[in-house]
């Protein structure tokens, strides 16, 4: 059995609604198993639930790819900032030593030597470093005469070896940047 229906369209012209004969459609289909009546979707209609689910799945997939990459980039940027900061600190202590023929006295982590106030203007010695932990000035400690340390950073030994590779020999057992108890030290003078 073949049946048809007429679908009329009402148009709003800004003032009132009117029925459009031009837009009237005749849709036919058969009744029975697999009954399917093809009706064109209004192009101005909103998204279906399936459309929304597909968009959400694509966004989730892209996020799953992008987030680890962004996190890796942020970690790398923090590592580079640490390398830059420790070089700045080392140069400041070396400058102090050249002008005063000695180094400042040892301090506890997070406390800058008072003599260094004018030498470390771009560094907040009391704040956490970019890799976590605190800055530490070491004088006559850990088997060296002078060094700048990071005390208890938020990095593993493997992470610190990668940082070491950026400006030293890549080994935390030798070179100028080494492991010390509860941190890592950049040796200024043996």
Secondary structure by P-SEA (a helix, b strand, c coil): cbbbbbbbbbbbcccbbbbbcccbbbbbbbccccbbbbbbccccccccaaaaaaaaaaaaaaaaacaaaaaaaaaaaaaaaaaaaaaaaaaaaaaaaaaccccccccccccccccccccccccccccccccbbbbbbbccccccccccccccccccaaaaaaaaaacccccccccccccccccccccccc
